């Protein structure tokens, strides 16, 4: 295990079947983060293409100044699990989470590092694909729509005002890393990180980043199934990941309020009232702990 803060920066990059993009990604790392005070940690998440071999070849690059580590997972365990493995290995004062698919530009990651280093009060910055000022390329309308809906739901649940909780580019201070305990293995990672940061009373800053969306033919892996699962994860991090006293309050309050809602309307209207009152019960139970 490396000693704490041996490096100023750890760049964590999960990889799953990204052989066509890794050479260009490595060029960007050399361009923006080629410093002895930087460690780059690749996590090969069970790739079945040449990703592992290509990353291993990077170690022999002569002009490379940064430290390069490769964590190899024998089977695909999910982005969340890969990132956790990288975080456990990291030792930088700052940690950048960066995707390997080149949808996000490492030039923006360099800007995030400059911003967070310039202000001791800033402990984490999330990239946002929806804030203005950078070049954007969105291929899928519904992906963008559901991403914004998820951010809206998250904001309601946690009292935040974030524009893009699903952006894969983030920078976190070691103080944040040491206080969060991630548990979600797949693409729900982004919801997991955001909820943990808010629960630990860190403020999330946002910074507009460039975005070059891939198509499915170009290797985009997130699917509509991941979109559906994201709603479960939003429910989980807000209502299930709580102390037992809060859970009891949630159960009591939601049942009681659903019962109250059953006295309104008829037919479909009655059902809708019960759903609305059920949600109200969850919120009341969370905030006021009626029991």
Secondary structure per residue as TSV (DSSP state, phi and psi in degrees):
chain	resnum	aa	ss	phi	psi
A	1	X	-	360.0	128.2
A	2	X	-	-71.7	148.2
A	3	X	-	-67.9	154.4
A	4	X	T	-63.0	136.3
A	5	X	T	55.0	36.0
A	6	X	S	-62.6	-33.6
A	7	X	E	-114.4	156.7
A	8	X	E	-73.5	-36.2
A	9	X	E	-138.4	136.0
A	10	X	E	-114.5	127.2
A	11	X	E	-107.5	115.5
A	12	X	E	-105.1	123.5
A	13	X	E	-130.1	103.0
A	14	X	E	-75.3	142.6
A	15	X	E	-133.9	129.6
A	16	X	S	-140.8	105.3
A	17	X	S	54.5	59.1
A	18	X	-	-120.2	32.4
A	19	X	T	-58.2	-31.1
A	20	X	T	-74.5	-15.0
A	21	X	T	-112.0	-11.9
A	22	X	H	-67.2	-37.5
A	23	X	H	-62.1	-44.7
A	24	X	H	-68.0	-38.1
A	25	X	H	-60.4	-43.1
A	26	X	H	-64.9	-35.9
A	27	X	H	-60.8	-41.7
A	28	X	H	-65.0	-39.5
A	29	X	H	-62.0	-44.4
A	30	X	H	-61.9	-35.0
A	31	X	H	-73.5	-38.5
A	32	X	H	-109.7	-22.4
A	33	X	H	-132.9	27.8
A	34	X	-	-83.2	79.8
A	35	X	-	-141.8	145.1
A	36	X	T	-66.0	-16.4
A	37	X	T	-92.1	14.7
A	38	X	E	-122.6	137.8
A	39	X	E	-117.2	136.2
A	40	X	E	-113.4	123.5
A	41	X	E	-115.3	111.4
A	42	X	E	-90.9	137.4
A	43	X	E	-118.1	107.6
A	44	X	E	-80.6	106.2
A	45	X	E	-90.0	63.5
A	46	X	S	68.8	33.0
A	47	X	-	-61.6	144.5
A	48	X	S	-111.0	5.7
A	49	X	S	-101.7	-152.9
A	50	X	S	-93.3	16.1
A	51	X	H	-56.4	-47.9
A	52	X	H	-60.0	-46.5
A	53	X	H	-62.0	-42.3
A	54	X	H	-63.8	-43.7
A	55	X	H	-63.8	-42.1
A	56	X	H	-61.0	-35.5
A	57	X	H	-67.6	-26.3
A	58	X	H	-61.4	-29.1
A	59	X	T	-61.4	-23.4
A	60	X	T	-92.1	4.8
A	61	X	-	-66.3	126.0
A	62	X	T	-69.6	-37.8
A	63	X	T	-89.5	13.9
A	64	X	-	-82.0	123.9
A	65	X	-	-101.6	-30.0
A	66	X	S	-75.3	159.0
A	67	X	E	-78.8	138.6
A	68	X	E	-126.3	124.3
A	69	X	E	-121.4	147.7
A	70	X	E	-125.1	120.5
A	71	X	E	-100.4	124.4
A	72	X	E	-109.1	118.2
A	73	X	E	-98.8	127.8
A	74	X	S	-68.5	-23.9
A	75	X	S	-137.7	160.5
A	76	X	-	-71.4	114.3
A	77	X	-	-108.7	-7.0
A	78	X	-	108.3	154.3
A	79	X	H	-60.2	-41.3
A	80	X	H	-60.9	-44.5
A	81	X	H	-65.0	-42.1
A	82	X	H	-62.0	-44.1
A	83	X	H	-64.4	-40.6
A	84	X	H	-60.0	-41.3
A	85	X	H	-62.0	-40.9
A	86	X	H	-66.1	-42.0
A	87	X	H	-62.2	-42.7
A	88	X	H	-62.1	-30.8
A	89	X	H	-83.6	-23.7
A	90	X	-	-72.0	157.0
A	91	X	-	-142.2	14.1
A	92	X	E	-78.5	154.0
A	93	X	E	-66.2	-33.1
A	94	X	E	-119.4	146.8
A	95	X	E	-126.2	124.3
A	96	X	E	-103.5	130.8
A	97	X	E	-101.2	121.3
A	98	X	-	-136.1	132.0
A	99	X	-	-76.6	157.0
A	100	X	S	-93.3	-2.9
A	101	X	S	-90.8	2.0
A	102	X	S	67.8	12.2
A	103	X	S	-67.3	-26.1
A	104	X	S	-118.8	141.1
A	105	X	-	-93.2	132.1
A	106	X	H	-67.2	-16.9
A	107	X	H	-61.6	-38.7
A	108	X	H	-67.9	-36.2
A	109	X	H	-61.7	-38.7
A	110	X	H	-63.1	-39.3
A	111	X	H	-64.8	-40.6
A	112	X	H	-60.0	-41.4
A	113	X	H	-62.4	-43.7
A	114	X	H	-62.3	-39.8
A	115	X	H	-67.3	-47.5
A	116	X	H	-69.8	-30.3
A	117	X	H	-72.2	-24.1
A	118	X	T	-84.7	-8.6
A	119	X	-	-142.7	111.4
A	120	X	T	-66.4	-18.6
A	121	X	T	-78.8	-19.0
A	122	X	-	-87.1	120.6
A	123	X	-	-110.1	-17.2
A	124	X	E	-157.2	143.5
A	125	X	E	-133.1	129.1
A	126	X	E	-99.6	134.2
A	127	X	E	-69.3	149.4
A	128	X	E	-131.1	126.0
A	129	X	S	-82.1	-4.5
A	130	X	S	-109.8	-11.2
A	131	X	S	-77.7	150.0
A	132	X	S	-77.8	169.1
A	133	X	S	108.4	-14.7
A	134	X	S	-126.0	160.9
A	135	X	-	-69.8	134.6
A	136	X	E	-128.7	146.4
A	137	X	E	-143.1	103.5
A	138	X	-	-105.9	121.5
A	139	X	-	-91.6	-27.2
A	140	X	-	-123.0	112.8
A	141	X	H	-60.6	-45.4
A	142	X	H	-70.0	-34.2
A	143	X	H	-59.3	-44.4
A	144	X	H	-66.5	-42.1
A	145	X	H	-61.2	-49.7
A	146	X	H	-68.9	-29.9
A	147	X	H	-62.5	-41.3
A	148	X	H	-70.4	-37.3
A	149	X	H	-63.5	-44.1
A	150	X	H	-61.7	-40.5
A	151	X	H	-63.3	-39.4
A	152	X	H	-63.3	-44.7
A	153	X	H	-64.3	-43.0
A	154	X	H	-58.8	-43.0
A	155	X	H	-61.5	-40.3
A	156	X	H	-65.4	-45.6
A	157	X	H	-65.3	-36.7
A	158	X	H	-115.4	5.4
A	159	X	T	65.7	36.5
A	160	X	-	-107.7	-179.4
A	161	X	-	-140.8	54.0
A	162	X	-	-92.6	146.6
A	163	X	S	-96.0	-19.9
A	164	X	-	-158.6	88.3
A	165	X	T	-77.6	-14.4
A	166	X	T	-94.0	-1.2
A	167	X	-	-64.5	132.7
A	168	X	S	-80.0	-6.1
A	169	X	-	-99.9	118.4
A	170	X	E	-145.1	153.6
A	171	X	E	-128.6	133.3
A	172	X	E	-129.1	137.6
A	173	X	E	-74.5	155.9
A	174	X	H	-59.2	-30.2
A	175	X	H	-58.8	-37.6
A	176	X	H	-71.5	-47.7
A	177	X	H	-54.5	-41.2
A	178	X	T	-72.7	-13.0
A	179	X	T	-108.9	-7.7
A	180	X	-	-103.5	148.3
A	181	X	-	-128.6	95.7
A	182	X	-	-79.8	149.0
A	183	X	-	-140.0	-15.6
A	184	X	-	-86.5	132.9
A	185	X	-	-89.8	-25.8
A	186	X	S	-105.4	-146.3
A	187	X	T	-68.3	-6.9
A	188	X	T	-69.5	-2.3
A	189	X	H	-49.5	-44.0
A	190	X	H	-63.8	-39.4
A	191	X	H	-66.4	-40.9
A	192	X	H	-60.1	-48.7
A	193	X	H	-61.5	-49.7
A	194	X	H	-60.3	-43.8
A	195	X	H	-66.6	-39.5
A	196	X	H	-65.1	-39.8
A	197	X	H	-64.0	-45.5
A	198	X	H	-64.8	-43.1
A	199	X	H	-60.9	-29.5
A	200	X	T	-94.2	14.6
A	201	X	T	63.8	32.3
A	202	X	-	-95.8	142.4
A	203	X	-	-87.8	134.2
A	204	X	-	-97.2	116.6
A	205	X	E	-90.7	155.4
A	206	X	E	-124.2	150.8
A	207	X	E	-142.2	126.7
A	208	X	E	-65.5	132.0
A	209	X	-	-126.3	159.7
A	210	X	-	-70.7	153.4
A	211	X	E	-148.1	125.3
A	212	X	E	-123.5	88.2
A	213	X	-	-63.8	135.9
A	214	X	-	-88.1	160.9
A	215	X	-	-95.4	171.3
A	216	X	T	-61.0	-38.1
A	217	X	T	-65.9	-26.4
A	218	X	T	-87.7	0.7
A	219	X	T	110.2	9.0
A	220	X	-	-64.0	131.5
A	221	X	-	-107.7	-23.4
A	222	X	-	-68.9	138.4
A	223	X	-	-126.9	177.5
A	224	X	H	-63.6	-26.7
A	225	X	H	-64.4	-40.4
A	226	X	H	-63.9	-34.2
A	227	X	H	-63.0	-43.1
A	228	X	H	-65.8	-42.7
A	229	X	H	-62.9	-28.6
A	230	X	H	-62.2	-32.4
A	231	X	H	-68.9	-36.1
A	232	X	H	-63.9	-42.8
A	233	X	H	-65.2	-37.8
A	234	X	H	-60.9	-43.3
A	235	X	H	-65.1	-42.2
A	236	X	I	-62.3	-51.0
A	237	X	I	-69.8	-23.9
A	238	X	I	-90.6	-41.5
A	239	X	I	-111.6	-25.7
A	240	X	I	-94.2	-34.1
A	241	X	S	-85.4	67.8
A	242	X	S	-138.0	162.0
A	243	X	-	-61.6	159.9
A	244	X	H	-60.6	-36.0
A	245	X	H	-63.0	-39.5
A	246	X	H	-68.6	-38.8
A	247	X	H	-62.0	-42.3
A	248	X	H	-62.8	-42.9
A	249	X	H	-62.1	-40.8
A	250	X	H	-62.5	-44.6
A	251	X	H	-63.2	-49.5
A	252	X	H	-61.0	-49.5
A	253	X	H	-65.6	-42.3
A	254	X	H	-67.8	-38.4
A	255	X	H	-65.9	-45.2
A	256	X	H	-62.4	-45.9
A	257	X	H	-69.7	-32.6
A	258	X	H	-64.6	-39.7
A	259	X	H	-61.6	-43.2
A	260	X	H	-62.3	-42.4
A	261	X	H	-64.1	-24.2
A	262	X	T	-68.7	-11.1
A	263	X	T	-89.1	-0.4
A	264	X	S	-111.8	140.8
A	265	X	-	71.9	-178.5
A	266	X	S	-141.2	151.9
A	267	X	T	59.1	-129.1
A	268	X	H	-61.9	-36.4
A	269	X	H	-60.4	-40.6
A	270	X	H	-62.5	-42.8
A	271	X	H	-61.3	-43.0
A	272	X	H	-63.6	-42.0
A	273	X	H	-61.3	-40.5
A	274	X	H	-65.0	-39.0
A	275	X	H	-65.2	-46.1
A	276	X	H	-61.8	-44.1
A	277	X	H	-69.1	-31.8
A	278	X	H	-61.0	-46.3
A	279	X	H	-63.6	-42.1
A	280	X	H	-59.6	-39.0
A	281	X	H	-63.1	-39.9
A	282	X	H	-61.3	-46.0
A	283	X	H	-65.6	-43.1
A	284	X	H	-63.6	-44.7
A	285	X	H	-63.3	-33.9
A	286	X	H	-71.4	-41.8
A	287	X	H	-84.2	-37.9
A	288	X	H	-111.3	-15.8
A	289	X	-	49.6	69.8
A	290	X	-	-56.4	-34.2
A	291	X	-	-63.3	360.0
